[in-house]
Amino acid sequence: MALRFGTDGVRGVANAELTPELALVLGRAAARVLAADRAVIGRDPRRSGPMIEGALAAGFASAGCTVDLVGVVPTPAVAHLCETGGGIGAVISASHNNFADNGIKLFAPGGRKLPDDVEEAIETELERELAGDVGARPSGTGVGVIRPDHEGTRRYVDHLVSLFPDPGTLTGLAIALDCANGATSTIAPEVFDRLGARVVVRAAAPDGSNINDRCGATHPEPLADAVRDGAFELGLAFDGDGDRLIAVDHTGVIVDGDHIIAICALDLERRGLLRDHTVVVTVMTNLGFRLAMEKAGIQVVETAVGDRYVLEALEAGRYSMGGEQSGHVVFPDLATTGDGILTGLVLTDVVQRSGRTLAELAAEAMTRLPQVLVNVRVSTNPVALMDAVAREIAAAEERLGHEGRVLVRPSGTEPLVRVMVEAAGHDEADAVANELAAALAAASVGGGRK
């Protein structure tokens, strides 16, 4: 029953890898490490959610926590409730995975994700718990209370609406929403409706097993078809737990996280609100974004893949915004974590104020360079292999120059080396990526020696 945190909490097949027994022990361990006396639990609508919720709540209560159950809410709602009401937070969700998976994300008091050292401390405490080396547990009045919080959702919705004081902020905009049959299914339509938009909703009828099923941010194509065929200014697709957003313009073209970040960063810069003229993104962000920001005089801070690393950089530099190509976008002045609904509101507000279409704003913000990704399965140490082909990587970078980019990195979960190449043309990017993949494969066969 070993547990290890990934880039976004604990995740696995519900009742097989992520079991109720594991959730219970994790609750106790997390409460002790975080010295918590209160916990907020939210979940997405997948079938296994109530099962994991009950076990996790029991674990928190067993450690003496008062536990507030807010039910089905987006991940950022739990972060907001922790920030404003105190206590630690937990979200039971496997984000964009299919319904058979589930996961647990934890928030520290204040609604922030846990740093690596705290996650490691929880892992250690969990191992002690499994070994029975934890001492006496609370009893009597020391046992925590588990109670429903029927107003948590309302507080979150009111908060989002309050960020835009004009009740008609989005009046006149026709917006198609794809809620991924997930945690935003009732909340997102209400928020956009209250701000004046005319909303048509799809994939907002969760049944426990249809979350992310050919819908939402990971499958925006059906939304693109709906927007293209309807009279909509734009479409917004959320993922299962509501912390990421992918948009669609009125022509049905998908607008990914890179474009969304570019549009919003340029808008903040024009209004003098982009602190230190800086935006934070990950190594996977398209080179076209970097070139566009350079042209606009905006500095780009780069992090490892994962919104937690974006959050750490934003906090360290006190910057105004950052995010990932996948649609995790963070506005630290407005939220402590990525929030798909909030990002959609900010983006549509830019469209509304500009008087231009999302298609025009996206085309002006950046030009996406062709990007080719190749995964190379290896039989030796991936880091050693990268060292073995360092000369080939350097030659590829020199060949591409300022108008291209090479990123070679080991997978954190599989025996793979991931090769990403961007260039002015797709054929060139494809050729360079495959040359590097062949060099890595040859080095792997040779045990890392070339």
N, C-alpha and C positions, 0 to 999 in steps of 0.2 A: 504494500500500500504506500509506496514511495511517492512523494510529491515534489515537483519542481516547478517554479514559476517560469512562464515563457515571457514573451515581450509584452503580453497584455493579460496577466493573471494566470489562472490554472484552467486548462481546457482538456476535454476528452469525451469519449463516448459515454453518455449518461447511463448510470447503473452498471457499467462495465469497468471503465477507467475512472470516471468521476462518480463514485458511489456515495450513497447517503452516509455511510460510516466515515468515509474520508471527509465529507463536508462537515460532519459534526466535530471531528477532531480538529479540522482546520479552524472552525469557529472558536474553539477553546484556545488554540495556540495563538491565533491572531489577536484575540481579546487580551491575552496576557502580555504579549510582546508590545502591543500598542497601548497598554494600560488603560483600556477603555471601560467606561461604565455605561455607555449608551451606543447602540448600533442601529443604523437604518438599512433595511434590506429592500431592494427592488428587483424586478425580474422582467424578462421578456416573456411572450406568451407560449413558448414551446412546451410540449407535453410534459417534459420532465421537470419543469420549473417548480411547481408546488412541492414535489418530492424533495428536491434539493433545498428549497427554501425552508421546509420544516426541519430538516436535519441541521442546516447551518444556524437557524434561529435557536435550536436547542443547544448547540455548541456555545453560542454567544451567551445564552441565558445561564448555562452551566458554569460559565466563568464569571457570572455576576452582572452581566449587562442587561439593561432594559432595552428591549428590541422593538423597534417600530417597523411594521410591515406596510409598505406603501403600495404593494401590488405591482401591476404591470405598468412600468414607466421607462422612459429612455435612460440610458446610463448617465447622461449629464444631469438628469433630474436628481438622482441620488447624490451626485457631487454637490449640486446646489443646496440640497437639504442639509448636507453635512457642513457646508460652508456657513449657512445661515442659522442652523439650529444646534450645531455642535455634534460631537460623537464621531465614530468611524462609520464607514459605509461599505456596503457589499452589493454587487450587482450579479445576479444569476443569469448568465447569457453566454452564448457562444458566438455572439456578434453576427458575422456574415456566413457562418457554417450552416450546414443543413440541420434539420430539427433533431436528429438522433444525437447530436453532440450537445454538450452544455459546458458551462464554465463559471468561474467565480472571479470577479474583479474586486479588489479591495481599495478603499480610499482611506487615507489618514484623516484625522481631524482637520477641518478646514477644506475638505473636498479635493485634496491633491493625491495623485497616484504615489505609490510607495517607492522609495529609492531602493536600489539593489541591496544595500546592506540590511535594510529592514526586511525585505523578502527573504534574505538568507537567514536572518534571525528567526523568522517564522518557520522556515523549513527545519531549522535545528530544533526549535521548540516542539514542532510536530513529531519529530523523531523521538524526542524525550517522552512525549505523551504516549506514543505507541509502545515505548519500552516500559511504561508505567512509572516513570521517574519524575513525577510532577508534584508529589505531596498531596495534602488534603484539598478538597474542593469546597466552595462555599456551600452552606446549608442554611436552613431556616430563612430568615429575612435576607440572607446574602445571595439567595438564588434570584436570578434576574426574571423580569416579567416580559412576556411576549404579548404585544397588543397591536391591533390594526391602526393605521394612520389614514383616516378617510379624507384628510385635507391636504396631504402632501402633494398630490397631483395638482390641485387647485393653486397651491402656492407657487408651484413651478410655472404653470401656465400664466398666472398673473405676473410673475417676474419677467417672462419673455415679452409679454405685451407691454409692460412698463418701460422696457428699454427703448420703445418708440412712442414717445408721448403723444404724437398726433394720431388719434384713433383712425384717421383716414390715410395713413402712411402708404398703404398699398391699393387705395381705391382706384378702380378702373383696370387693374391687372387681372387677366385671366390666367390662372396657374393650374397645371395638372400635377398632382402629388402622387407619388408611388411610395407607399409606406411599408413595402416588403412583407406585408402580413405580420408586422412586428410591433415593437413597443411604441412606435409613433402613430399607430393606426387611428386612435381617437384624438390624440393631443395635437398633432400637426394640423389637421383640418381646422380645429377650433382656433388655434393661434392665428393662422392666416386669415380665417374668416373674421375674427375680431379686429384685425388691422385693415379690413376693407377689401381684401382680394375676393375675386370670384373663383371659387375652388371646385375642381372636379377631382375626385379621388379614385385611385385604383389600388388593388392589392392591400386592402384595409379590412379584411375579414378573417382574422387569424382563427385557425381551428386547432392549433397545437402542433400541426405537422406540415403546414404550408409556408412557414417562415422562410424567406429568401428563395422560395421555389420559383425560379424563372421570373424573378421580379426584384425590385430594389436596386441599391447602388451597385451591386455586383452583376446585375443583369438589367441594365437600363434600356435595352433595345425595344421591349414592348412599350415602354413609356415614350421613347423617341417616335415610334410609329403613331401613338395616340396624339402626340403633340403635332406631328407633321400633318395628320389628317384632320385635326380640330382647329378651332379658332383660339389658340393659346399663345400668349406672349412667351412663355417658357414652361419647362417642367422641372420638377425637383424629385430626386430619388434618394431615399434614406436606406441605411442598412438595417439589419434586424434589431439592433439595440439602439439605433438612433444617434450614434456619435459621429457618423460620416455622411457626406453628401456628394452626389454627382448630379450635375444639371444637364438640361437639354435645351437648346435654343429653338426658336420658332420654326426653323427649317428641319428640325429633327436631328441636328448634329449634337453629339455628346460633348459636354464641356466638363473636363476632368478637374481634379484638385489643383493641378498646376495652373490651369487657366483661371480657376476661381480665386486662388491666392494672388495671381498676378493682377486680376481686375480689382480686387479689394485693396491690395497694397498700393497700386497706382492711385486709387481714389483717396486713400488716407494720406498719401504723399502730397497730392494736389491740395488737400485741405490742411496741410501742416500738422497732421495727427500721427504720422509714422515716426515714432521716437527713434532718434539717431539714424533716420533714413535707412532702416535695416529691417530685413525680413528673414525668418528662419525656415529652412527647408531641409530635406534629407538628401543623401547621396543619390537617391533614385530620381530626383527631380530633373526634368528634361533640360538639356543644355539651352534650348530655346528660351526657357524661363530666365536662366542666368544672363544670357545675352540681352534680353529685354530689360532686365533690372539694371544691368550695367549702363545701357543706353539712357535709362531714366535717372541715373545717379543714385540708385538704391543699392546698398551693400547687402550681400547674401551671406548668411551664416549657415554652415552646413553641418548636419548631424548624422549619426547612424540611423538606419531604418527603424522606425517605431515612434509613435506619437509621444511616448514617455520621454524620449530623448529630445524631441522638439520642445516639450514642456520644460525640461530642465534648462535648455539653452535660453528659452524665453524668460524664465525666472532669473537666471544668472545675469542676463544682460538687460532685464527690465524692458524688453522690446514689446512692440504693439501687436504683432501677429506672426503666425507661422503655420506650417502644416505639411501635409504629404500629398503626393500625387493621387493616392487612393481616396482622398476626400476628407481625411481628418484635418480640420482647420481649427485653429485656436486663436481666440481674441482674449488675452489675459485680463484686459480691463472689464470684460463682460462675463467671463466664465473661467473656471479653474481647469477645464478640460475641453476636448473637442465636443462640439454640439451641432449635430446636423441641422436641426430646426433653426437654431440661431444663425448658422452659416447661411442657410437659405434665406432668412430674413434680411441679413446684411447684404447679400448679393442682390435680392430683388429690390431692396432700398436703393442700391447704386443704380440699377436699371431705371427705377422710377425717377430718381432725381436727375439723371442724365438726359432723360427723354430719348434715349437710344435703345436699340434692341440688344439683347444679350449677344447675338451673333456679331454685331458691330463692335461691342466692347471686347469680346474675346479675340476677334481678329486684330484689333488695335493693341491689345495687351501683350501678346506674344505670338510667335510663330513656332509651332512645335516641330522640332527636327525629327527625322526618322530615327526610330530607336529599335534595335534588334537585341533580343535576349536569348541566350543559349545556355542551357544547363549541361555541365559535363560531369558525368558520374565517375568518381575516382576511387582507387583502391589504396591510396597512400595518403599521408597527411596533407590536407588541402593547403595549409599555409606553406609547407615545404614546396609543394608544386608551384605555388604562385612565385616563390623565390626562384624556382628553376626556370621559369619563363619570363623573368623580369626583363631580359633583353628584348624579347619579342613584344612585350607590353610597351616598353619605351619606344620601340620602333614604330608601333602602331600609333602611339600618341603623337610622335613627330610627324608621321604621315598625314594625320588628320588636322593637326594644327589647331588654331583658335576656333575653327568652325566644326570641331568634332570632339568627342570625349570617349574615354575607355574606363570602364569600372569592372574590375575583376575581384570578386570577394567570395570567401567560403560560405556555404550555407550554415546556419546555426543549428539546424535540426537534422540534416541528411548528409550522406557522403557525396556532396556535390560542390563544384565550384561554379559560381554564376558569372557569366560573361555578359556585360552590357556594352554595346557600342552605339554611339550617336554620330551621325554625319549629315552633311548637307543633302546627300541623296541616299535612298534606301539601298540601292545596289552596293554602294561603297560600304555602308554600315554592315550589310549582310556579309560581304566578302571579308572584312576585317574580323568580324565576330567569329566566323567559321575558321579563319586561319588561326586565331588564338585558341579556339576550342580544339583544333587538331593538335596544336603545340602542347596543350594541357594533357590531352589524351596520350600523346607519345611520351610525355614526361611521366605520366602515371604508370604506363607499361614498364618504363625503365626505373621504376622505384623512386622517381623524383630527381634522377640524375640526367643531365643533358650535356 
